[in-house]
Amino acid sequence: MWTVNLPRRAPLFPLPTPLHRLSRLSDRWGVDLWIKRDDLTGLALGGNKGRKLEFLLAHAQALGATHLLCSGASQSNLIRQAAVVGRVAGLRVTAVCMDQPFQGAGRSEVLPGAERGGNLVLDGWTGLRRLRLPNGTWDELDAAVEEEAARLTAAGERVYVLPLGGSSPLGAYAFYQAGAEVAHQAHQPFDAIVTASSSGSTQVGLATWFADSATRVIGISADPEPEIVEDLVDLSARFHGELGVGRALRERDFDFRLDYVGPGYSIPSPAGEAALRDLVETEGIFLDPTYTAKAFAGLTDLVARNELRGRILFWHTGGTPALFVAHESMVEG
Ligand SMILES: *Cc1c(COP(=O)(O)O)cnc(C)c1O
């Protein structure tokens, strides 16, 4: 007989997050629309990275880490939450931050305004050590992280490198557990769950939990690169391989939509802004321009086209600090 050691969780905030019905939009659209409030994970202003960090922190602590090293775009929600998580756990935290990329827009300049406000203000309260990298490729970012890890290790630190976006088998496991959480909270199954998707562990975790069930999981991409679906398949293979959970999902198991990115990663889209305004005006809930507004624009469109009917769950993954980035200057019409 053999056993798999399931990952340990370092509890950082109360779970479950709220699940509630959006009755005004349900009435307007003739569907049964619900929302999962992971914008209210009660840690450092919330968001989906909190769930992943509970498992990543437990792993780092089990390895005796003294230093968390993370990376991402300058307005990264993972960096903000990791900075706080490390601090409260008594670890030092360094972030390698890349100027917000314009990838997909065919431009190489820095996104105007993205280097001020939003998460950068919050990071300033956490004692985070920030290293700034000019706008480049994700490979350049990885290389910079490796160099910094070597430097810190040489200086005597025990470094734990957090994966980009918190997406590793442990990050996916956090959302596999979140699938169990919502299945337990809801009295009936959902026909569909719609979530923003980027580094992939949110979608992989939920899609694994709901695989071969009556609930389909739809990921609305925040990035323009179609290859991301291969990253989902890779992550799923590693998740299943390392943790023995669920089954490895194939490309056709992922409902991954690239239609709602708009002008590019982190650049607001007109449909996203309309969706954001709509949800504030009907239900009093704020979305963020980079991820959730585009995901909700996707949901709105799929309902309008009759592709989504019945009992629908929107997974609010957070990100609201990005509302405080000066976006006006970015939209050129
Ligand atoms: C990171 C993030 C996502 C995407 O989640 P992944 O697990 O990286 O795919 C969605 N919404 C918000 C607000 C995020 O910060």
The ligand as an SDF file (V2000), in Angstrom:
LIG
                    3D

 15 15  0  0  0  0  0  0  0  0999 V2000
   -3.4650   36.2520  -11.4010 C   0  0  0  0  0  0  0  0  0  0  0  0
   -4.8540   36.6950  -11.5970 C   0  0  0  0  0  0  0  0  0  0  0  0
   -5.7380   35.9800  -12.4340 C   0  0  0  0  0  0  0  0  0  0  0  0
   -5.3230   34.8000  -13.2380 C   0  0  0  0  0  0  0  0  0  0  0  0
   -5.1830   33.6600  -12.4490 O   0  0  0  0  0  0  0  0  0  0  0  0
   -4.1520   32.5470  -12.9240 P   0  0  0  0  0  0  0  0  0  0  0  0
   -4.2220   31.4970  -11.9090 O   0  0  0  0  0  0  0  0  0  0  0  0
   -2.8080   33.2510  -12.9800 O   0  0  0  0  0  0  0  0  0  0  0  0
   -4.5510   32.1000  -14.2830 O   0  0  0  0  0  0  0  0  0  0  0  0
   -7.0390   36.4160  -12.5250 C   0  0  0  0  0  0  0  0  0  0  0  0
   -7.4590   37.4960  -11.8610 N   0  0  0  0  0  0  0  0  0  0  0  0
   -6.6410   38.2120  -11.0620 C   0  0  0  0  0  0  0  0  0  0  0  0
   -7.1820   39.3970  -10.3820 C   0  0  0  0  0  0  0  0  0  0  0  0
   -5.3120   37.8310  -10.8940 C   0  0  0  0  0  0  0  0  0  0  0  0
   -4.5060   38.5460  -10.1090 O   0  0  0  0  0  0  0  0  0  0  0  0
  1  2  1  0
  2  3  1  0
  2 14  2  0
  3  4  1  0
  3 10  2  0
  4  5  1  0
  5  6  1  0
  6  7  2  0
  6  8  1  0
  6  9  1  0
 10 11  1  0
 11 12  2  0
 12 13  1  0
 12 14  1  0
 14 15  1  0
M  END
$$$$
